[in-house]
């Protein structure tokens, strides 16, 4: 695997992990009725996911141009992190909304 692909894969893992952590912190803030912080943490999660998507798009673009790479366990792991972070962020938004309703 070349350095550019490795950096993209590590970017996927790092940014996806950051997004999931921010989403968890958003839920914790909502549990404490700190909805301003919860909203900020969700925004942070979305920004991290945007960065992760940029890494993924770079890999997909290279593949579409015929520059195929060997799929390794690390590659699969990075995609798993991204999909989990997306699902977790979406669920966090719903949980925060429930806490918002309960607090009213």
DOTOR-106342 format. One line per field, with one value per residue (C-alpha): residue in one letter; x, y, z. Coordinates in Angstrom, 2 decimals, always signed. Last residue first. Layout:
N
code	c(A, ...);
east	c(X, ...);
north	c(Y, ...);
up	c(Z, ...);
***
This chain:
104
code	c(X, X, X, X, X, X, X, X, X, X, X, X, X, X, X, X, X, X, X, X, X, X, X, X, X, X, X, X, X, X, X, X, X, X, X, X, X, X, X, X, X, X, X, X, X, X, X, X, X, X, X, X, X, X, X, X, X, X, X, X, X, X, X, X, X, X, X, X, X, X, X, X, X, X, X, X, X, X, X, X, X, X, X, X, X, X, X, X, X, X, X, X, X, X, X, X, X, X, X, X, X, X, X, X);
east	c(-39.70, -36.76, -38.39, -38.64, -34.99, -33.92, -35.81, -34.18, -30.76, -31.51, -32.53, -29.39, -27.29, -28.87, -27.70, -24.23, -23.98, -25.02, -22.43, -19.73, -20.44, -20.25, -16.95, -15.33, -16.31, -14.83, -11.55, -11.51, -12.02, -8.98, -6.93, -7.90, -6.42, -7.94, -5.17, -5.49, -6.96, -5.81, -8.37, -9.73, -12.75, -10.36, -8.51, -11.83, -12.96, -9.79, -10.11, -13.80, -12.98, -10.54, -13.06, -15.76, -13.60, -13.23, -16.99, -17.46, -15.22, -17.33, -20.52, -19.13, -18.20, -21.75, -23.09, -20.77, -22.02, -25.66, -24.97, -23.10, -26.12, -28.39, -26.87, -29.79, -27.35, -28.51, -28.11, -24.44, -23.89, -25.56, -23.34, -20.26, -21.22, -21.60, -18.20, -16.60, -18.23, -17.02, -13.49, -13.39, -14.56, -11.91, -9.12, -10.17, -10.86, -7.69, -5.75, -7.17, -6.31, -2.78, -2.32, -3.55, -1.05, +1.81, +1.40, +0.00);
north	c(+20.62, +18.41, +15.28, +16.85, +17.90, +14.50, +12.86, +15.25, +14.35, +10.66, +11.27, +13.26, +10.59, +7.95, +9.79, +10.29, +6.58, +5.53, +7.80, +6.74, +3.05, +3.51, +5.38, +2.97, -0.02, +1.66, +2.17, -1.45, -2.70, -0.72, -1.91, -5.51, -4.97, -4.20, -3.96, -0.76, -0.11, +2.91, +2.58, +6.12, +4.89, +3.44, +6.75, +8.54, +6.04, +6.57, +10.34, +10.11, +8.11, +10.74, +13.49, +11.46, +11.32, +15.11, +15.52, +13.03, +15.17, +18.24, +16.31, +15.25, +18.85, +19.94, +17.17, +18.41, +21.98, +20.84, +18.91, +21.89, +24.15, +21.36, +21.24, +19.34, +17.05, +14.07, +16.34, +16.87, +13.11, +12.60, +15.25, +13.65, +10.39, +12.22, +13.86, +10.47, +9.00, +11.90, +11.67, +7.97, +8.66, +11.35, +9.06, +5.95, +7.74, +9.79, +6.56, +5.20, +8.38, +8.39, +4.74, +5.47, +8.32, +6.26, +3.39, +0.00);
up	c(+28.44, +29.57, +28.12, +24.68, +24.63, +25.93, +23.06, +20.58, +21.98, +21.49, +17.87, +17.11, +18.81, +16.56, +13.46, +14.94, +15.80, +12.30, +10.70, +13.17, +12.55, +8.78, +9.03, +11.48, +9.35, +6.29, +8.13, +9.33, +5.78, +4.64, +7.63, +6.86, +3.43, +0.05, -2.52, -4.47, -7.88, -9.85, -12.65, -12.50, -10.51, -7.91, -7.58, -7.15, -4.52, -2.47, -2.64, -1.81, +1.32, +2.57, +1.83, +3.58, +6.71, +6.67, +6.31, +9.15, +11.35, +10.53, +11.32, +14.68, +15.50, +14.62, +16.88, +19.64, +19.22, +19.41, +22.60, +24.06, +23.49, +24.67, +28.13, +29.72, +31.58, +29.50, +26.48, +27.33, +27.60, +24.22, +22.65, +24.21, +22.50, +19.19, +19.67, +20.31, +17.20, +15.09, +16.47, +15.66, +12.12, +11.74, +12.93, +11.01, +7.74, +8.04, +8.64, +5.40, +3.51, +4.94, +3.96, +0.46, +0.05, +1.53, -0.94, +0.00);
***
